[in-house]
Amino acid sequence: MTAVPPAQGAADGAPVRLRGALDALPVYTPGRPATVREGLTAYKISSNENPFPPLPSVLEAVRGAAGGVNRYPDLAVAELTEALAAHLGVPAQRIATGPGSVGVLDQLVRATCDDGDEVVFAWRSFEAYPILTTLAGARPVMVPLAPGARHDLAAMADAVTERTRLVLVCTPNNPTGTTVGAAELEAFLDRVPPEVLVVLDEAYLEFVDAPDAPDAMAQHRARPNVVVLRTFSKAYGLAGLRVGYAVAHEPVARALRACALPFGVNSLAQVAAVASLEAADELAVRVKEIVAERERVVAALREQGWEIPDQQANFVWFDLGEETPDFAQACDAEGLTVRPYGLDGVRATVAEPEANDRLLEVAGRFRRARHG
Ligand SMILES: *Cc1c(COP(=O)(O)O)cnc(C)c1O
């Protein structure tokens, strides 16, 4: 092939004009793959993935659909929408799907926010929140977590102004693993004006066993401004296929569909999600195993002297402050890639028992070395 000559004058022409909002964009740090160490199985426990491979029935559905990928997927995502409606006991008109719940979140921001509008959420929370907000030209209003790494719902209600269009409540919270309580959520929702949309991001719902956890679907049924956001990426183990959904009242759901990228949910994701809903009982057994491992890990860490807040998702939060980089490095040296957050702490996914055992070893050694 011959090289294409550079366009005449391209070097000294005016720079292309890009949106100013991009300059303010926080960068999404994906979980790194584990460093390979000789004689040691490496584990990537930095992205809250499900350690189990796809169920045979789900794989078979994906294989069956693979032969048809020369065709566009169903634009309306009809079969999955119907299956979700039946699964959740809501009308199909209330379901809006997207490429991962991050995709749906993007639709939510674009459906509600004009330039300079405000999106209120806790911090630390899910990294995608400030990115999607800023990309849409809206302003992130980040409300510090309360002691115990929990949402400060009273402060979040105080942070709502005339410019607020959206409030994101992440429960369990990524990366701190804590849930909001049913009663405090109720009191919070009573305070939020009805024209402000509240999203309850339940990416980790299936792992929750706290008795005072909220019933997000009941709140959605009772309040036109409450949206429930869920994903097939975590408990359902379909992170690589990208599919999530919102349950929203009809005008909102319609707006979300209007903001969706056409054909955003691919055909393999659609069949895999339907097959996964059909196998919900089988998946629940795996979720139970992960929750049991979480409880084992948290109990052992507390035994070692760590102060771990109540953990309700498929990961564990270490509130390490300045020791964050050192702990992450100690994990990496043993073939465990965890997710450090600045000088706040480290999040480690609950994975295979062997990975969890190794995490406990590293954590125990780190703790003894630092704190006797
Ligand atoms: C993982 C996660 C999601 C889901 O991401 P997908 O795009 O569905 O893979 C949403 N919210 C939170 C808080 C998460 O941690």
The ligand as an SDF file (V2000), in Angstrom:
LIG
                    3D

 15 15  0  0  0  0  0  0  0  0999 V2000
  -20.9130   -2.1540   37.9250 C   0  0  0  0  0  0  0  0  0  0  0  0
  -21.8420   -1.0380   38.2100 C   0  0  0  0  0  0  0  0  0  0  0  0
  -22.8520   -0.6870   37.3170 C   0  0  0  0  0  0  0  0  0  0  0  0
  -23.1270   -1.4960   36.1070 C   0  0  0  0  0  0  0  0  0  0  0  0
  -22.3410   -1.3500   35.0770 O   0  0  0  0  0  0  0  0  0  0  0  0
  -22.7430   -2.0010   33.6880 P   0  0  0  0  0  0  0  0  0  0  0  0
  -22.6330   -0.8770   32.7520 O   0  0  0  0  0  0  0  0  0  0  0  0
  -24.1400   -2.5040   33.7960 O   0  0  0  0  0  0  0  0  0  0  0  0
  -21.7640   -3.0860   33.4800 O   0  0  0  0  0  0  0  0  0  0  0  0
  -23.7250    0.3250   37.6420 C   0  0  0  0  0  0  0  0  0  0  0  0
  -23.6210    0.9770   38.7920 N   0  0  0  0  0  0  0  0  0  0  0  0
  -22.6880    0.6580   39.6850 C   0  0  0  0  0  0  0  0  0  0  0  0
  -22.6600    1.3780   40.9650 C   0  0  0  0  0  0  0  0  0  0  0  0
  -21.7590   -0.3340   39.4110 C   0  0  0  0  0  0  0  0  0  0  0  0
  -20.8110   -0.6290   40.2990 O   0  0  0  0  0  0  0  0  0  0  0  0
  1  2  1  0
  2  3  1  0
  2 14  2  0
  3  4  1  0
  3 10  2  0
  4  5  1  0
  5  6  1  0
  6  7  2  0
  6  8  1  0
  6  9  1  0
 10 11  1  0
 11 12  2  0
 12 13  1  0
 12 14  1  0
 14 15  1  0
M  END
$$$$
